[in-house]
Amino acid sequence: MGDTSLRITEIFYSLQGEAATAGLATVFVRLTGCPLRCQYCDSEYAFFGGEKQSLEQILDTVTGYKPRHICVTGGEPLAQPNCLLLLEALCDAGYEVSLETSGAMPIEQVDARVSRVVDIKTPASGEVGRNLWDNIPLLQPQDQIKFVICNRDDYEWARLKVEELRLLERVENVWFSPSFGQIEARDLADWIVEDNLAVRFQLQLHKLLWGDQPGY
C-alpha cells in the first residue's frame, strides 16, 4: 500500500467551536502545512514542523478519547494526499467526520460520508485568488460553506457570492463569521438582519471560552 503516514501538528479533545457540530465534544486532528497565507490565520503554528505518524498511530490516539465526532483540520489538510486515506479510515471506524478546508484544494475525492466545511476566501483575506471555484458544483447538502468577514466590503462581496453561486440551494449551512479582532461581531449580525440574509451567523465558541491559543 506504500507510505500512508501524515505529518501531524497536534491531536486534541475539546468542544467544537464552530460549524454544524458547535458545542459538541470533538477530537481534532490538525495536519501540518498550508499553501495559503490568509492574513487572519489563527493556526500559523501548523505551517511547519509536526510529527510524522502512521494511520494506525493516529487512529489509536483518536480511539483513546472515545469520541463520537472527529474534525480533521490544519493548516490545509488536503495538502497532504494521505489525508484522503485518513478521512476514509475515520469514517470506516464509525465516527462522524468533518473536514475543514481552505477551498483552495480539490474536494472531489473526499469520502462522501464526510461533511466538508469549505472556506471561501474573501478579498480582505489576502487569498481570494486561491478559491477553487470548481469545488462549488461538487457540494452536497451535508457540506458547509464558511466566509470569514473582515470588513463591510467583505460582507457585500460574500453576500453577492451566496446569490451568484446559489450556495443556499447547494448546502444546508452557509456560515458568516466575524474575523476575530478585526470586526465587531454585532456589526456583522446587524448587517445580516438588515438584509434578511438566510445565512447563519457564527462566533468561534472556543475563542470565547479559551481565548486565541492553540490546542482548543
WOPEDA-V493334 format. One record per residue. RES is the residue in one small letter. PHI is phi as a letter, one per 20 degrees, with the letter a starting at -180 (none if undefined). OMEGA is omega in whole degrees, 0 to 359 (999 if undefined). BURIAL is + if it has 9 or more other ideal C-beta (glycine too) atoms within 8 Angstrom, else -. Layout:
{{RES:PHI:OMEGA:BURIAL} {RES:PHI:OMEGA:BURIAL}}
This chain:
{{m:none:179:-} {g:n:182:-} {d:f:180:-} {t:d:183:+} {s:f:177:+} {l:c:176:+} {r:e:188:+} {i:d:174:+} {t:e:180:+} {e:a:169:+} {i:c:184:+} {f:b:183:+} {y:d:182:-} {s:b:171:+} {l:e:172:+} {q:f:185:+} {g:e:183:+} {e:b:179:+} {a:m:194:+} {a:f:181:-} {t:d:179:+} {a:g:179:+} {g:n:180:-} {l:e:176:+} {a:f:190:+} {t:b:168:+} {v:e:178:+} {f:d:174:+} {v:d:185:+} {r:e:179:+} {l:e:183:+} {t:e:172:+} {g:o:176:+} {c:a:178:+} {p:e:181:-} {l:d:177:+} {r:c:179:-} {c:f:187:+} {q:f:182:-} {y:d:188:+} {c:g:179:+} {d:d:179:-} {s:c:179:+} {e:f:179:-} {y:f:180:-} {a:e:181:+} {f:f:187:-} {f:c:175:-} {g:n:182:-} {g:m:182:+} {e:c:180:-} {k:f:181:-} {q:c:177:+} {s:f:175:-} {l:g:181:+} {e:f:178:-} {q:f:181:-} {i:f:181:+} {l:f:178:+} {d:f:179:-} {t:f:180:+} {v:f:182:+} {t:g:181:-} {g:f:179:-} {y:e:183:-} {k:l:184:-} {p:e:169:+} {r:d:186:-} {h:d:178:+} {i:c:174:+} {c:c:176:+} {v:e:189:+} {t:b:182:+} {g:b:13:+} {g:l:172:+} {e:d:186:+} {p:g:183:+} {l:f:174:+} {a:f:174:+} {q:d:184:+} {p:g:182:-} {n:f:173:+} {c:g:180:+} {l:f:178:+} {l:f:178:+} {l:f:180:+} {l:f:179:+} {e:f:182:+} {a:f:179:+} {l:f:177:+} {c:f:180:+} {d:f:180:-} {a:f:174:+} {g:n:180:-} {y:e:168:+} {e:e:193:-} {v:d:171:+} {s:c:180:+} {l:c:175:+} {e:e:184:+} {t:c:186:+} {s:f:186:+} {g:n:180:+} {a:d:182:+} {m:d:180:+} {p:f:180:-} {i:d:189:+} {e:g:186:-} {q:e:178:-} {v:f:180:+} {d:g:185:+} {a:f:179:-} {r:e:183:-} {v:e:169:+} {s:e:183:+} {r:e:178:+} {v:e:189:+} {v:d:178:+} {d:e:171:+} {i:e:186:+} {k:f:179:+} {t:e:180:+} {p:g:183:-} {a:f:176:+} {s:f:185:+} {g:n:184:-} {e:c:183:+} {v:f:181:+} {g:f:181:-} {r:e:180:+} {n:f:178:+} {l:e:187:+} {w:f:177:-} {d:f:178:-} {n:f:189:+} {i:g:179:+} {p:f:182:-} {l:e:185:-} {l:f:177:+} {q:d:184:-} {p:g:182:-} {q:f:176:-} {d:f:182:+} {q:c:177:+} {i:d:180:+} {k:c:170:+} {f:d:171:+} {v:e:188:+} {i:e:183:+} {c:d:182:+} {n:a:183:+} {r:f:179:-} {d:f:175:-} {d:g:181:+} {y:f:181:+} {e:f:178:-} {w:f:181:+} {a:f:179:+} {r:g:180:+} {l:f:179:-} {k:f:178:+} {v:g:180:+} {e:f:184:-} {e:f:184:-} {l:e:180:-} {r:l:187:-} {l:f:181:+} {l:f:175:+} {e:e:186:-} {r:e:184:+} {v:c:181:+} {e:f:184:-} {n:c:170:+} {v:d:187:+} {w:d:169:+} {f:d:182:+} {s:c:174:+} {p:f:177:+} {s:f:187:+} {f:g:177:+} {g:n:183:-} {q:d:182:-} {i:b:177:+} {e:f:181:-} {a:g:182:-} {r:f:178:-} {d:f:179:+} {l:f:178:+} {a:g:180:+} {d:f:180:-} {w:f:180:+} {i:f:180:+} {v:f:181:-} {e:g:182:-} {d:e:181:-} {n:l:185:-} {l:e:186:+} {a:e:173:-} {v:e:179:+} {r:d:175:-} {f:f:176:+} {q:b:168:+} {l:d:178:+} {q:e:186:+} {l:g:183:+} {h:f:179:+} {k:f:175:+} {l:f:183:-} {l:e:190:-} {w:c:181:-} {g:m:185:-} {d:e:181:-} {q:c:180:-} {p:f:173:-} {g:n:178:-} {y:c:999:+}}
